């Protein structure tokens, strides 16, 4: 796919680039290049204020339909927005789970009541969301969820009990969308519901998972008879798997272009360091940098092809999307290793805790998880083989 930009698109680029230049100043200057994966613990209050500044400028949810508070930007303009946002070094979005996942899912599958209740807070940057998918026994095997939801007819409430894990930003979130088993006798992907649950209520406990660096950006979340209204299930009981899979289609959406620009920022930093400390004189290092550059370009071209095949309003994507997670996760992990080799022996030297990691050191440590969360590389290869290539399913033992 070749994306070309019209005169109107280039005017849009000038508008967003100028707005970012004007607003990433003063109290927000220190947020440049902060708050991405592995750095989520930095400046949480300031980044929430930045989310609301974006909303004031009309720069949240740019791809949403205007009737729901968005700008209805074309694919080309959304590409421009995410690229210019990353190019300016604007901070990691604390509202990205609501804007990129919860909101589009509610638009595609939710009721009018749910849209009126939840979408305005996402657009305004005042209500933050987290994702309740993974459980201790259901990570890549998402259909193995054990969290239960039963309907209390007398109170008109869904009652939810169970545990979620690796829940990014749960400690800052107002709401969680989660899948839970509505039919206690069901197995695998059948009998699931997709729920919208308030975090600030009795029965919800968030326990941060402290990493070796002493920081925490994800959590365990325990639901002990937590409640949500009868109207807060998206679709019907039993539709949870369909809704959850639709949501994963949005995860492979246009924001991937912004992710790639962040990758470019990291690669640029590696290149600058290699020139500064002399590592660029090593022909092997130069070859690895060239390889990283070429593979990042390939990632962009595949993303463009992937987006050109987007279909319908349910977030579904063509088969090109199946390879994206495996590709970027493996590439990013390799970039972390390259960064450490460019830094040389000093990359392993740190004073005692609390650790003051450089951006590249923090990136290296975090990318070790890239090939695990969101579906391990092994699971991604199974998905490509079975769904993309039509190969026989992997043999499974009797449960």
GUKOLTI-502549 format. One line per field, with one value per residue (C-alpha): residue in three letters; z negated, y, x. Coordinates in nm, 4 decimals, decimal comma. Last residue first. Layout:
rest <- (ALA_...)
pz <- (Z_...)
py <- (Y_...)
px <- (X_...)
END
This chain:
rest <- (UNK_UNK_UNK_UNK_UNK_UNK_UNK_UNK_UNK_UNK_UNK_UNK_UNK_UNK_UNK_UNK_UNK_UNK_UNK_UNK_UNK_UNK_UNK_UNK_UNK_UNK_UNK_UNK_UNK_UNK_UNK_UNK_UNK_UNK_UNK_UNK_UNK_UNK_UNK_UNK_UNK_UNK_UNK_UNK_UNK_UNK_UNK_UNK_UNK_UNK_UNK_UNK_UNK_UNK_UNK_UNK_UNK_UNK_UNK_UNK_UNK_UNK_UNK_UNK_UNK_UNK_UNK_UNK_UNK_UNK_UNK_UNK_UNK_UNK_UNK_UNK_UNK_UNK_UNK_UNK_UNK_UNK_UNK_UNK_UNK_UNK_UNK_UNK_UNK_UNK_UNK_UNK_UNK_UNK_UNK_UNK_UNK_UNK_UNK_UNK_UNK_UNK_UNK_UNK_UNK_UNK_UNK_UNK_UNK_UNK_UNK_UNK_UNK_UNK_UNK_UNK_UNK_UNK_UNK_UNK_UNK_UNK_UNK_UNK_UNK_UNK_UNK_UNK_UNK_UNK_UNK_UNK_UNK_UNK_UNK_UNK_UNK_UNK_UNK_UNK_UNK_UNK_UNK_UNK_UNK_UNK_UNK_UNK_UNK_UNK_UNK_UNK_UNK_UNK_UNK_UNK_UNK_UNK_UNK_UNK_UNK_UNK_UNK_UNK_UNK_UNK_UNK_UNK_UNK_UNK_UNK_UNK_UNK_UNK_UNK_UNK_UNK_UNK_UNK_UNK_UNK_UNK_UNK_UNK_UNK_UNK_UNK_UNK_UNK_UNK_UNK_UNK_UNK_UNK_UNK_UNK_UNK_UNK_UNK_UNK_UNK_UNK_UNK_UNK_UNK_UNK_UNK_UNK_UNK_UNK_UNK_UNK_UNK_UNK_UNK_UNK_UNK_UNK_UNK_UNK_UNK_UNK_UNK_UNK_UNK_UNK_UNK_UNK_UNK_UNK_UNK_UNK_UNK_UNK_UNK_UNK_UNK_UNK_UNK_UNK_UNK_UNK_UNK_UNK_UNK_UNK_UNK_UNK_UNK_UNK_UNK_UNK_UNK_UNK_UNK_UNK_UNK_UNK_UNK_UNK_UNK_UNK_UNK_UNK_UNK_UNK_UNK_UNK_UNK_UNK_UNK_UNK_UNK_UNK_UNK_UNK_UNK_UNK_UNK_UNK_UNK_UNK_UNK_UNK_UNK_UNK_UNK_UNK_UNK_UNK_UNK_UNK_UNK_UNK_UNK_UNK_UNK_UNK_UNK_UNK_UNK_UNK_UNK_UNK_UNK_UNK_UNK_UNK_UNK_UNK_UNK_UNK_UNK_UNK_UNK_UNK_UNK_UNK_UNK_UNK_UNK_UNK_UNK_UNK_UNK_UNK_UNK_UNK_UNK_UNK_UNK_UNK_UNK_UNK_UNK_UNK_UNK_UNK_UNK_UNK_UNK_UNK_UNK_UNK_UNK_UNK_UNK_UNK_UNK_UNK_UNK_UNK_UNK_UNK_UNK_UNK_UNK_UNK_UNK_UNK_UNK_UNK_UNK_UNK_UNK_UNK_UNK_UNK_UNK_UNK_UNK_UNK_UNK_UNK_UNK_UNK_UNK_UNK_UNK_UNK_UNK_UNK_UNK_UNK_UNK_UNK_UNK_UNK_UNK_UNK_UNK_UNK_UNK_UNK_UNK_UNK_UNK_UNK_UNK)
pz <- (-2,9906_-2,7139_-2,5491_-2,2590_-1,9049_-1,7265_-1,4828_-1,1232_-0,8812_-0,7382_-0,6598_-0,8411_-1,1125_-1,1987_-1,1070_-1,1943_-1,5212_-1,6110_-1,5409_-1,7665_-2,0450_-2,0283_-2,0195_-2,3368_-2,3284_-2,4385_-2,6838_-2,6160_-2,3242_-2,4531_-2,8035_-2,7340_-2,5805_-2,9295_-3,0423_-2,7207_-2,7229_-3,0783_-2,9847_-2,6766_-2,8685_-3,1341_-3,4570_-3,7932_-4,0252_-4,3767_-4,4450_-4,4435_-4,1805_-3,8208_-3,5859_-3,3219_-3,0432_-3,1190_-2,9504_-2,6030_-2,5264_-2,1654_-2,2849_-2,5220_-2,2462_-2,0114_-2,2716_-2,3141_-1,9366_-1,9192_-2,1642_-1,9544_-1,6375_-1,8013_-1,9448_-1,6190_-1,4037_-1,6329_-1,6915_-1,3236_-1,1711_-1,2138_-1,0797_-0,7217_-0,7542_-0,7106_-0,9992_-1,2132_-1,4200_-1,4250_-1,2073_-0,8750_-0,7187_-0,7540_-0,4502_-0,3891_-0,7534_-0,7115_-0,3952_-0,5761_-0,8733_-0,6367_-0,4937_-0,8391_-0,9610_-0,6463_-0,7252_-1,0780_-0,9257_-0,7122_-1,0050_-1,2344_-0,9604_-0,9094_-1,2843_-1,2897_-0,9983_-1,1681_-1,4886_-1,2930_-1,1146_-1,4459_-1,3853_-1,4921_-1,8481_-1,8659_-2,1755_-2,0071_-1,6771_-1,8516_-2,0919_-1,8057_-1,6354_-1,9545_-2,0061_-1,6480_-1,7072_-2,0119_-1,8223_-1,5356_-1,7800_-1,8986_-1,5332_-1,5069_-1,8012_-1,6327_-1,3210_-1,5367_-1,6442_-1,3121_-1,4308_-1,5546_-1,9003_-1,7272_-1,6031_-1,9596_-2,0540_-1,8027_-1,9662_-2,3052_-2,1607_-1,9991_-2,3138_-2,5384_-2,3390_-2,5829_-2,7936_-2,5437_-2,3978_-2,6173_-2,9796_-3,1709_-3,1401_-3,4300_-3,6423_-3,7697_-4,0970_-4,2720_-4,4682_-4,5311_-4,2260_-4,2692_-4,0446_-4,0120_-3,8808_-3,6114_-3,6051_-3,9062_-4,0001_-4,2307_-3,9391_-4,0085_-3,9443_-4,1963_-4,0957_-4,2269_-4,4161_-4,3164_-4,5189_-4,3877_-4,6168_-4,7469_-4,4644_-4,2763_-3,9843_-3,7974_-3,5735_-3,2045_-3,1252_-2,8335_-2,8956_-2,8399_-2,7958_-2,5126_-2,4514_-2,6440_-2,8738_-2,9990_-3,3154_-3,5142_-3,2367_-3,2738_-3,2641_-3,2819_-3,0321_-3,1460_-3,0771_-3,3687_-3,4826_-3,6778_-3,6227_-3,8032_-3,9941_-3,6997_-3,4857_-3,3154_-3,4408_-3,4483_-3,6410_-3,6756_-3,9623_-4,0247_-4,1407_-3,9555_-4,0580_-3,7744_-3,9166_-3,8914_-4,2684_-4,2844_-3,9565_-4,0815_-3,7639_-3,8001_-3,6685_-3,7216_-3,6669_-3,5523_-3,2136_-2,9972_-2,6696_-2,7086_-2,6597_-2,6102_-2,9704_-3,1322_-3,4409_-3,6444_-3,4637_-3,1571_-3,0196_-3,2451_-3,0476_-3,2098_-3,1601_-3,2448_-3,2810_-3,2593_-2,9152_-2,7792_-2,4945_-2,7376_-2,9733_-2,6849_-2,5692_-2,8884_-2,9701_-2,6332_-2,4526_-2,7146_-2,6829_-2,3042_-2,3406_-2,2794_-2,0008_-1,7609_-1,9580_-2,2850_-2,1240_-1,9769_-2,3232_-2,5238_-2,2927_-2,1475_-2,3446_-2,6723_-2,6601_-2,5295_-2,8107_-2,9976_-2,6707_-2,6572_-2,6405_-2,3338_-2,1773_-1,8860_-1,6418_-1,8458_-1,8151_-1,4544_-1,3659_-1,5532_-1,4004_-1,0464_-1,0446_-1,1746_-0,8918_-0,6308_-0,7860_-0,7627_-1,0675_-1,2084_-1,4539_-1,7624_-2,0102_-1,9605_-1,6787_-1,5207_-1,4494_-1,6252_-1,4454_-1,6437_-1,9788_-2,1700_-1,9971_-2,0355_-2,1943_-2,5280_-2,4991_-2,4527_-2,7616_-2,9449_-2,8581_-2,9602_-3,3074_-3,3274_-3,2164_-3,4971_-3,7530_-3,6333_-3,6036_-3,5472_-3,6453_-3,2851_-3,1898_-3,0814_-2,8001_-2,7386_-3,0035_-2,8978_-2,5585_-2,6396_-2,9749_-3,1181_-2,8828_-3,0123_-3,2938_-3,0591_-2,7033_-2,5047_-2,4187_-2,1392_-1,9674_-1,9938_-1,8425_-1,5594_-1,4725_-1,4880_-1,2546_-1,0122_-0,9693_-0,9113_-0,6415_-0,4905_-0,4920_-0,3182_-0,0496_-0,0012_-0,1484_0,0329_-0,1331_0,0829_0,0000)
py <- (-3,1834_-3,4262_-3,3163_-3,0754_-3,1274_-2,7937_-2,7144_-2,8236_-2,5539_-2,2936_-2,0487_-1,7425_-1,8891_-2,2046_-2,1176_-1,7478_-1,8195_-2,0934_-1,8563_-1,5943_-1,8521_-1,9282_-1,5585_-1,5153_-1,3476_-0,9896_-1,0211_-1,2652_-1,1454_-0,7875_-0,8943_-0,8856_-0,5475_-0,3990_-0,4582_-0,3225_-0,0155_0,0685_0,0459_0,2591_0,5282_0,5370_0,3599_0,5306_0,2334_0,2779_0,0652_0,0280_0,1937_0,0721_-0,0794_-0,3256_-0,0686_0,0526_-0,2603_-0,1403_0,1091_-0,0147_-0,3734_-0,2699_-0,0874_-0,3836_-0,6129_-0,3721_-0,3494_-0,7285_-0,7270_-0,4595_-0,6653_-0,9791_-0,7888_-0,6014_-0,9149_-1,1424_-0,8679_-0,7867_-1,1341_-1,1758_-0,8296_-0,9354_-1,1779_-0,9036_-0,6998_-0,7084_-0,3984_-0,4572_-0,1597_-0,3239_-0,4053_-0,3040_-0,4176_-0,0876_-0,0926_-0,4156_-0,2963_0,0202_-0,1862_-0,4098_-0,1071_0,0253_-0,3033_-0,3290_0,0146_-0,1063_-0,4097_-0,1904_0,0282_-0,2701_-0,4342_-0,1135_-0,0924_-0,4567_-0,3970_-0,0927_-0,2911_-0,5659_-0,3095_-0,1618_0,2069_0,2880_0,1915_0,5115_0,6566_0,9446_0,7752_0,4683_0,6920_0,8794_0,5498_0,4092_0,7313_0,7182_0,3578_0,4667_0,7510_0,5112_0,2700_0,5599_0,6227_0,2557_0,2849_0,5839_0,3766_0,0986_0,3528_0,2745_-0,0522_-0,3815_-0,3238_-0,2488_-0,6087_-0,7265_-0,5587_-0,7707_-1,0782_-0,9692_-0,8937_-1,2372_-1,4065_-1,2230_-1,3033_-1,5744_-1,3338_-1,0771_-0,7791_-0,5559_-0,6216_-0,2988_-0,2798_-0,5192_-0,2859_-0,3788_-0,5310_-0,6696_-0,9906_-1,0253_-0,9039_-0,9157_-0,7153_-0,8000_-0,5101_-0,3399_-0,0305_-0,0910_0,0389_-0,1069_-0,1889_-0,5595_-0,5161_-0,4544_-0,6005_-0,3521_-0,4989_-0,3643_-0,4736_-0,4521_-0,5791_-0,2423_0,0137_0,2426_0,0149_0,0491_-0,2516_-0,2762_-0,6432_-0,8830_-1,2177_-1,5720_-1,8956_-2,0404_-1,9562_-2,2535_-2,4292_-2,3677_-2,5128_-2,1890_-1,9971_-1,6252_-1,6713_-1,3419_-1,1052_-0,7660_-0,3970_-0,2005_0,1455_0,4408_0,3511_0,4680_0,1495_-0,0596_0,1030_-0,2249_-0,5359_-0,8071_-1,0209_-1,0685_-1,2521_-1,3730_-1,2712_-1,0667_-1,0020_-0,8678_-0,6517_-0,6204_-0,6423_-0,9245_-1,0709_-1,1241_-1,2215_-1,4297_-1,3429_-1,5711_-1,5242_-1,8589_-1,7611_-2,0488_-1,8793_-1,6440_-1,9152_-1,6527_-1,5602_-1,7715_-1,9596_-1,6607_-1,4425_-1,2211_-1,0264_-0,7371_-0,4279_-0,0863_0,2382_0,6065_0,8631_1,2352_1,2517_1,4374_1,1855_0,8950_1,0602_1,1266_0,7606_0,5901_0,6650_0,7777_0,4878_0,2421_0,3632_0,3454_-0,0172_-0,1458_-0,3582_-0,1275_0,1986_0,0134_-0,1680_0,1556_0,3142_0,0303_-0,0325_0,2704_0,5579_0,3764_0,1854_0,4939_0,7247_0,7277_0,8266_0,8039_1,1502_1,3722_1,3322_1,5560_1,2697_1,0480_1,2877_1,3639_0,9952_0,9322_1,2318_1,1734_0,8122_0,9308_1,1834_0,9144_0,6803_0,9625_1,1678_1,1389_1,4190_1,2395_1,3235_1,0286_1,1844_1,2966_0,9375_0,8291_0,8678_1,1689_1,0075_1,2813_1,5864_1,8357_2,0977_2,0688_1,6919_1,7092_1,9288_1,6668_1,3952_1,6280_1,6573_1,2776_1,2888_1,5313_1,3069_0,9949_1,1624_0,8482_0,5074_0,4195_0,4086_0,0456_0,1088_0,4845_0,7536_0,9906_1,1107_1,4715_1,4936_1,7503_2,0168_1,9681_2,2274_2,4866_2,3594_2,0702_2,2907_2,5170_2,2503_2,0016_2,2469_2,3263_1,9597_1,9030_2,1925_2,1402_1,7770_1,8758_2,1175_1,8271_1,6195_1,8961_1,9179_1,5445_1,2776_0,9591_0,6216_0,3477_0,0000)
px <- (-0,7528_-0,6565_-0,3366_-0,3354_-0,2115_-0,1480_-0,4251_-0,3812_-0,2579_-0,4937_-0,2150_-0,3458_-0,5655_-0,3689_-0,0122_-0,0259_-0,2067_0,0418_0,3301_0,1702_0,1350_0,5070_0,5934_0,3921_0,0515_-0,0085_0,2773_0,5613_0,7762_0,7666_0,8731_1,2469_1,1720_1,1414_1,4992_1,6492_1,4244_1,5201_1,8871_1,8269_1,6416_1,9117_1,8352_1,8632_1,8239_1,6905_1,8845_2,2599_2,4751_2,4610_2,7165_2,5998_2,5583_2,9110_3,0484_2,9492_2,6751_2,6571_2,6223_2,3441_2,1561_2,1900_2,0325_1,7432_1,7026_1,6828_1,3925_1,2233_1,2519_1,1129_0,8172_0,7574_0,7444_0,5445_0,2864_0,2467_0,2216_-0,1538_-0,2303_-0,1543_-0,4453_-0,7036_-0,8336_-1,1460_-1,2199_-1,5963_-1,6845_-1,6099_-1,2761_-0,9150_-0,7183_-0,5421_-0,4402_-0,2460_-0,0733_0,0316_0,1449_0,3424_0,5192_0,6001_0,7436_0,9535_1,0984_1,1801_1,3512_1,5757_1,6821_1,7478_1,9582_2,1578_2,2199_2,3314_2,5686_2,7183_2,7685_2,9446_3,1616_3,2825_3,3558_2,9996_3,0972_3,3019_3,1375_2,9522_2,8719_2,7316_2,5378_2,3733_2,2819_2,1275_1,9317_1,8037_1,6949_1,4959_1,3263_1,2524_1,0864_0,8721_0,7852_0,6889_0,4509_0,2898_0,2307_0,0826_-0,1789_-0,3515_-0,4994_-0,3573_-0,5076_-0,8392_-0,8435_-0,7814_-1,1102_-1,2985_-1,1493_-1,2806_-1,6260_-1,6539_-1,5216_-1,7641_-2,0777_-2,1919_-2,3944_-2,5244_-2,3426_-2,1309_-2,2291_-2,2787_-2,6585_-2,7140_-2,5068_-2,1629_-2,0604_-1,7547_-1,8139_-1,4402_-1,2512_-0,8738_-0,6424_-0,2730_-0,0755_0,1233_0,3406_0,5609_0,9027_1,1680_1,3978_1,3513_0,9806_0,7023_0,3658_0,1085_-0,1894_-0,5307_-0,8326_-1,1894_-1,4663_-1,5729_-1,5776_-1,3422_-1,2545_-1,5852_-1,6529_-1,7422_-1,8047_-1,7505_-1,9212_-1,8011_-1,9994_-1,7921_-1,4260_-1,2828_-1,5279_-1,8805_-2,0334_-2,0107_-2,1888_-2,1191_-1,7412_-1,5588_-1,4003_-1,2851_-1,3153_-1,1748_-1,2763_-1,1365_-0,7731_-0,4598_-0,3696_-0,4917_-0,2198_-0,1243_-0,3022_-0,0353_-0,2869_-0,6612_-0,8291_-1,1820_-1,5272_-1,7902_-2,1500_-2,3685_-2,6429_-3,0221_-3,0536_-3,3080_-3,1843_-2,8303_-2,6430_-2,3327_-1,9876_-1,6904_-1,3162_-1,1718_-1,0298_-0,9001_-0,9985_-0,7009_-0,4416_-0,1678_-0,2256_-0,4947_-0,3789_-0,2604_-0,5173_-0,4870_-0,7846_-0,8781_-0,7757_-0,7387_-0,9267_-0,8878_-1,1660_-1,0908_-0,9313_-1,2349_-1,2784_-1,2614_-1,5098_-1,7509_-1,7414_-1,8595_-2,2222_-2,3559_-2,1906_-2,3098_-2,6688_-2,6543_-2,5496_-2,2000_-2,0496_-1,8654_-1,8683_-1,8042_-1,5118_-1,3750_-1,3872_-1,2362_-0,9399_-0,7618_-0,9094_-0,9628_-0,6359_-0,4513_-0,5573_-0,2259_-0,0607_0,3179_0,4660_0,5127_0,8565_0,7613_0,8228_0,5883_0,2962_0,3851_0,3698_0,0470_-0,1281_0,0008_-0,1178_-0,4540_-0,4647_-0,4017_-0,6589_-0,9131_-0,9993_-1,3501_-1,2629_-1,3929_-1,6673_-1,9000_-2,1047_-1,7770_-1,6791_-1,3575_-1,0258_-0,9061_-0,9869_-0,8045_-0,6627_-0,9468_-0,7233_-0,9006_-0,8736_-0,4979_-0,4749_-0,6822_-0,4341_-0,1506_-0,3042_-0,3025_0,0603_0,1426_-0,0235_0,1634_0,5056_0,7144_0,5776_0,4958_0,8646_0,8973_0,6508_0,6236_0,6035_0,8757_1,0025_0,9093_0,7310_0,9728_0,8350_0,4781_0,4848_0,6307_0,6338_0,4926_0,1944_0,3186_0,5294_0,2447_-0,0013_0,2386_0,2875_-0,0895_-0,1703_0,1172_0,0197_-0,3453_-0,2317_-0,0379_-0,3546_-0,5514_-0,2832_-0,3216_-0,1008_-0,0124_-0,0210_0,1237_0,0000)
END
